[in-house]
């Protein structure tokens, strides 16, 4: 292909690679996420105990295997 045969400018580009306009949406009308969450009182307080049991069990199994 000769350099004189090539079209000048962006007309030779793939149409999907050409510049597009991005749409932006106004998010000011929606409430912040913290206002839309619902949590019951004392929910999730048992997880530290579950993790403590899991860690103690993992340490006990590790010691059993190593010793």
C-alpha positions, 0 to 999 in steps of 0.5 A: 500500500502506498502512503498516498493511498491512505486516507488522511485524518481519523476517517481511516479508523475503526468506527468503534475506536472513534471518539464517543460522548460519555453520559453522566448521571446526576446522583445528587437525588439519591440518598447516601448509602449510609442512610439506606442501610438497616442494621439491627442492634447488637447484630454481628457481635458474635463474630469475634467469638467465632474467630477466636474459636477458629484460631484456637482450633487452627493452633491446636491442629497445627501443634498436633501435627508438628509435635 
